[in-house]
Amino acid sequence: MTSEEVRLNVEKALDEIRPFLQSDGGDISLLSIENNDTLVKVQLQGACVGCTVNQMTLKSGVEMTIKKYVPQIEQVLNIQS
């Protein structure tokens, strides 16, 4: 998979999970894909920022969905502003 294909597939994964985050007043944006396309940096936004379960959402929701689209991704990190 080329870097461009990785980016497109990560965006598709985020589009899949975004409605769930938005229904709770949050959102997510892609910041970067690094380390030879194995590390994704995202930023949780809105209600997700202060949510007590955002790490669980990140791991079991966001990371799992991204890995479904791009199996080579090893880690998804939330970068706080």
C-alpha positions as a Markdown table, in Angstrom:
| # | Residue | x | y | z |
|---|---|---|---|---|
| 1 | Met | 0.0 | 0.0 | 0.0 |
| 2 | Thr | 1.4 | 3.4 | -1.0 |
| 3 | Ser | 1.5 | 6.3 | 1.5 |
| 4 | Glu | -1.3 | 7.9 | -0.4 |
| 5 | Glu | -3.4 | 4.7 | -0.2 |
| 6 | Val | -2.7 | 4.5 | 3.6 |
| 7 | Arg | -3.8 | 8.1 | 4.1 |
| 8 | Leu | -7.0 | 7.6 | 2.1 |
| 9 | Asn | -7.9 | 4.4 | 4.0 |
| 10 | Val | -7.2 | 6.1 | 7.4 |
| 11 | Glu | -9.5 | 8.9 | 6.3 |
| 12 | Lys | -12.2 | 6.3 | 5.4 |
| 13 | Ala | -11.8 | 4.7 | 8.8 |
| 14 | Leu | -12.2 | 8.1 | 10.5 |
| 15 | Asp | -15.3 | 8.8 | 8.4 |
| 16 | Glu | -16.7 | 5.5 | 9.6 |
| 17 | Ile | -16.2 | 6.4 | 13.3 |
| 18 | Arg | -16.8 | 10.1 | 13.1 |
| 19 | Pro | -20.7 | 9.9 | 13.4 |
| 20 | Phe | -20.4 | 8.1 | 16.7 |
| 21 | Leu | -18.1 | 10.7 | 18.1 |
| 22 | Gln | -20.3 | 13.5 | 16.7 |
| 23 | Ser | -23.4 | 12.1 | 18.3 |
| 24 | Asp | -21.7 | 12.6 | 21.7 |
| 25 | Gly | -20.6 | 16.1 | 20.8 |
| 26 | Gly | -17.1 | 15.2 | 19.8 |
| 27 | Asp | -15.0 | 14.8 | 16.6 |
| 28 | Ile | -11.6 | 13.6 | 15.4 |
| 29 | Ser | -9.1 | 14.9 | 12.9 |
| 30 | Leu | -6.1 | 13.3 | 11.3 |
| 31 | Leu | -2.8 | 15.1 | 12.1 |
| 32 | Ser | -0.2 | 12.9 | 10.5 |
| 33 | Ile | 0.9 | 9.4 | 9.5 |
| 34 | Glu | 4.5 | 8.7 | 10.5 |
| 35 | Asn | 7.2 | 6.0 | 11.0 |
| 36 | Asn | 6.9 | 4.4 | 7.6 |
| 37 | Asp | 3.1 | 4.4 | 7.7 |
| 38 | Thr | 2.8 | 2.6 | 11.0 |
| 39 | Leu | 1.9 | 5.4 | 13.4 |
| 40 | Val | -1.2 | 7.6 | 13.1 |
| 41 | Lys | -1.6 | 10.8 | 15.1 |
| 42 | Val | -5.1 | 12.1 | 15.6 |
| 43 | Gln | -6.7 | 14.8 | 17.7 |
| 44 | Leu | -9.9 | 14.2 | 19.5 |
| 45 | Gln | -12.1 | 17.3 | 19.6 |
| 46 | Gly | -15.1 | 18.8 | 21.3 |
| 47 | Ala | -16.7 | 16.7 | 24.1 |
| 48 | Cys | -14.1 | 13.9 | 23.4 |
| 49 | Val | -11.3 | 16.1 | 24.9 |
| 50 | Gly | -12.4 | 16.0 | 28.5 |
| 51 | Cys | -14.2 | 12.7 | 28.3 |
| 52 | Thr | -13.1 | 10.2 | 30.9 |
| 53 | Val | -13.3 | 7.3 | 28.5 |
| 54 | Asn | -11.5 | 8.9 | 25.6 |
| 55 | Gln | -8.5 | 6.5 | 25.9 |
| 56 | Met | -10.9 | 3.5 | 25.6 |
| 57 | Thr | -12.6 | 5.2 | 22.6 |
| 58 | Leu | -9.2 | 5.7 | 21.0 |
| 59 | Lys | -8.0 | 2.1 | 21.5 |
| 60 | Ser | -11.2 | 0.1 | 21.0 |
| 61 | Gly | -13.0 | 2.3 | 18.6 |
| 62 | Val | -10.6 | 4.5 | 16.6 |
| 63 | Glu | -7.5 | 2.3 | 16.5 |
| 64 | Met | -9.5 | -0.9 | 15.8 |
| 65 | Thr | -11.3 | 0.7 | 13.0 |
| 66 | Ile | -8.2 | 2.2 | 11.4 |
| 67 | Lys | -6.4 | -1.2 | 11.6 |
| 68 | Lys | -9.4 | -2.8 | 9.9 |
| 69 | Tyr | -8.7 | -0.5 | 6.9 |
| 70 | Val | -4.9 | -0.4 | 7.2 |
| 71 | Pro | -3.5 | -3.5 | 9.0 |
| 72 | Gln | 0.0 | -2.2 | 8.9 |
| 73 | Ile | -0.8 | 0.5 | 11.4 |
| 74 | Glu | 0.7 | -0.4 | 14.8 |
| 75 | Gln | -0.3 | 2.6 | 16.9 |
| 76 | Val | -2.8 | 5.4 | 17.1 |
| 77 | Leu | -1.9 | 8.4 | 19.3 |
| 78 | Asn | -4.2 | 11.2 | 20.4 |
| 79 | Ile | -2.2 | 14.5 | 20.3 |
| 80 | Gln | -3.7 | 17.1 | 22.6 |
| 81 | Ser | -3.5 | 20.7 | 21.7 |
